[in-house]
Amino acid sequence: MKDVKTSLLERTSVRRYEREAIPQETMDLIYRAVENTPTSYNGQQFSVIDISDQALKEELYALTNQKQLKTCNRLLIFCSDYNKISLLARHKGVDMPQFTNTMDAVTIGIIDASLAMMSAVVAAQAAGLGSNCVGYLRTVDPAKVAELLKLPKGVFVVCGLALGVPREQPDLKPKQPASLVFHQNCYRQDNEAMTNELAAYDEIVQNYNRTRAGGTSENDWCAHIADYYRHAMEYRILDYLKAQGYDIKR
C-alpha cells in the first residue's frame, strides 16, 4: 500500500490497463473510502454505478471513443442523486421541496459526487491501481448514457472513473505553481504579475507537450483550454438536466 504523499503527489492519468482483475479487497477499500466521503449536510447526494460488464463498457466506448472505458477492469460512474431521499420522503410522508429546481441543488450534487470520486482516486492510487477521470461521459450524449445506465429522475452523471492495473506510467503533467493556486486572505490583485506567471506556466505546458512520452503536440495551456470551452458551449446540458427532473429556476 502506497503512503498518502505518494498517492497524491505522484498520481497520473492512466489509460492503458492490464487484463487482470482488481482484487475484491481492493474494491472493498475503494467502496469504503467513497462511503466515508464528506458531503453537504451529510445528505450524501450522490451514487456510484460500478460497471464490470464488458458489453456495457464497450457501448460507452462506442459513444465516446475513449479507449480506457473498454480496457479498464472497472468503470465507476459518479452521479448526482436526489432520487434516494425522494423515495424515502414519499415512503415516510415527508414533504419534499422542489430543491432540484435550484442551481444550489445541482451544485451540491456535483460537489458531493466529485468529492466521492476523489476519495476513490486516492484509495485506488494507494492500492497500486491506475485511474482516469472521464468527464466526457457527462457530455457526449447525456440522454443515451442515462438510458444505458437506467438513471431515474433526480439522477445525472457527473464523471466516470476508469480503474485497472496499469500497463503504462505516464509522465507527471506540470500543474500551476502554488502562487497561482493559493491566494492569501483575498484574491490576488496584481494582475500584471499574475499574467506573467501564467505566461510562464503556459510555456512550461507547451514544452511538456513537445517532449512527453507517448504522443507529442504543440498544444499550450491557454489556447488549448479555450478551444475546449468553445467546443463545450455546444453541449445542451440544461436540456438534459430538465429531462432528468432538474427544472432550474433560480
Secondary structure by P-SEA (a helix, b strand, c coil): ccccccccccbbbbcccccccccaaaaaaaaaaaaacccccccccbbbbbbccaaaaaaaaaaccccccccccbbbbbbbcaaaaaaaaaaaccccccccccaaaaaaaaaaaaaaaaaaaaaaaaabbbbbbbcccccccaaaaaaaacccccccccbbbbbccccccccccccccccccccccccccaaaaaaaaaaaaaaaaaaaaacccccccccccaaaaaaaaaaacccaaaaaaaaacccccc
